[in-house]
Amino acid sequence: MASESVLVDETPDKLKVKGHVQYETPDTISPTSVHHSPLEQFHIWFNEARKAGVHEPESMSLSTATPTGIPSSRMVLFRQLDTRGFVFYTNYTSRKSQELLANPHASLLFFWREQTRQVRVLGRVEKVSKEESEEYFKSRPIGSQLGAWASRQSSMIHEGELHARVEKLQQRFGVREGDSAGEVPLPEFWGGWRVVPREVEFWLGKPSRLHDRVRYLRKEGSPDDQPEWTIERLSP
Ligand SMILES: Cc1cc2nc3c(=O)[nH]c(=O)nc-3n(C[C@H](O)[C@H](O)[C@H](O)COP(=O)(O)O)c2cc1C
């Protein structure tokens, strides 16, 4: 991929972006070349992204919507793929979690620029078990554990309030500055969500915008832990 900076036309009331790099990836995908399971295909692509040195391949956009269909997106970290779906962790009182509680559907998007690949996942969400959240919470650096306690994510906050809260929490849990371990319990209001896909699309950027797209659709009535899929090519 060429690396020149993006060209723009700027006037006081407009910013126009001109042109774009041509995607030149030599690889191709088709419904017959991909794995029969999109979760396995994701696993293959994720490992290829890691090996290709993609920066933060685990970062993904998460879109949620209110029950009346007003969408919002933000980045989160993909933390686990299992036989049911894709797991990320967050605060259960945050805006995203409020939206997921009221409307349990989500869309995930991975973009691996270095490989000109994107993966879109659509599905229902479910909370992961407390045990799984606990196991993940304990694996996080202690500063992040305290951070999870300190943040009333998505609510208004005053300057300096967060750090004051962290200091109080350090005292409460007996954590000292520079400690790398400690006994910080999992907050009740924090844990994982799993997106159980009903549709997954793999996209590969090609020259002249003639991209490859392969979409998996879950067959009606197939079980969550052993779903069957229809696989088809989409026009770019
Ligand atoms: C690369 C990246 C990764 C992030 N990962 C997470 C994450 O795993 N969990 C999380 O709650 N917020 C994460 N954030 C912060 C969110 O984007 C967002 O600001 C926050 O979760 C509040 O979103 P909400 O108000 O829509 O609920 C991440 C941000 C970036 C840029």
The ligand as an SDF file (V2000), in Angstrom:
LIG
                    3D

 31 33  0  0  0  0  0  0  0  0999 V2000
   -8.6860    1.1050   20.9390 C   0  0  0  0  0  0  0  0  0  0  0  0
   -9.6830    1.3130   22.0400 C   0  0  0  0  0  0  0  0  0  0  0  0
  -10.0710    0.2460   22.8250 C   0  0  0  0  0  0  0  0  0  0  0  0
  -11.0240    0.4030   23.8270 C   0  0  0  0  0  0  0  0  0  0  0  0
  -11.4110   -0.6930   24.5350 N   0  0  0  0  0  0  0  0  0  0  0  0
  -12.4050   -0.5960   25.4250 C   0  0  0  0  0  0  0  0  0  0  0  0
  -12.9080   -1.7780   26.0710 C   0  0  0  0  0  0  0  0  0  0  0  0
  -12.4560   -2.9170   25.8460 O   0  0  0  0  0  0  0  0  0  0  0  0
  -13.9190   -1.6090   26.9560 N   0  0  0  0  0  0  0  0  0  0  0  0
  -14.4760   -0.3880   27.2300 C   0  0  0  0  0  0  0  0  0  0  0  0
  -15.3860   -0.3120   28.0380 O   0  0  0  0  0  0  0  0  0  0  0  0
  -14.0230    0.7380   26.6130 N   0  0  0  0  0  0  0  0  0  0  0  0
  -13.0030    0.6650   25.7210 C   0  0  0  0  0  0  0  0  0  0  0  0
  -12.5640    1.7920   25.0590 N   0  0  0  0  0  0  0  0  0  0  0  0
  -13.2520    3.0740   25.3510 C   0  0  0  0  0  0  0  0  0  0  0  0
  -14.5640    3.1380   24.5180 C   0  0  0  0  0  0  0  0  0  0  0  0
  -14.2720    3.4610   23.1570 O   0  0  0  0  0  0  0  0  0  0  0  0
  -15.5950    4.1180   25.0550 C   0  0  0  0  0  0  0  0  0  0  0  0
  -15.0660    5.4090   25.1400 O   0  0  0  0  0  0  0  0  0  0  0  0
  -16.1260    3.7340   26.4400 C   0  0  0  0  0  0  0  0  0  0  0  0
  -16.3060    2.3340   26.5620 O   0  0  0  0  0  0  0  0  0  0  0  0
  -17.4470    4.4330   26.7510 C   0  0  0  0  0  0  0  0  0  0  0  0
  -18.3650    4.1120   25.7390 O   0  0  0  0  0  0  0  0  0  0  0  0
  -19.9600    4.3350   25.9290 P   0  0  0  0  0  0  0  0  0  0  0  0
  -20.1350    5.6470   26.6260 O   0  0  0  0  0  0  0  0  0  0  0  0
  -20.5140    4.3440   24.5410 O   0  0  0  0  0  0  0  0  0  0  0  0
  -20.4700    3.1750   26.7340 O   0  0  0  0  0  0  0  0  0  0  0  0
  -11.5910    1.6730   24.0770 C   0  0  0  0  0  0  0  0  0  0  0  0
  -11.1840    2.7680   23.2880 C   0  0  0  0  0  0  0  0  0  0  0  0
  -10.2530    2.5860   22.2870 C   0  0  0  0  0  0  0  0  0  0  0  0
   -9.8530    3.7650   21.4420 C   0  0  0  0  0  0  0  0  0  0  0  0
  1  2  1  0
  2  3  1  0
  2 30  2  0
  3  4  2  0
  4  5  1  0
  4 28  1  0
  5  6  2  0
  6  7  1  0
  6 13  1  0
  7  8  2  0
  7  9  1  0
  9 10  1  0
 10 11  2  0
 10 12  1  0
 12 13  2  0
 13 14  1  0
 14 15  1  0
 14 28  1  0
 15 16  1  0
 16 17  1  0
 16 18  1  0
 18 19  1  0
 18 20  1  0
 20 21  1  0
 20 22  1  0
 22 23  1  0
 23 24  1  0
 24 25  2  0
 24 26  1  0
 24 27  1  0
 28 29  2  0
 29 30  1  0
 30 31  1  0
M  END
$$$$
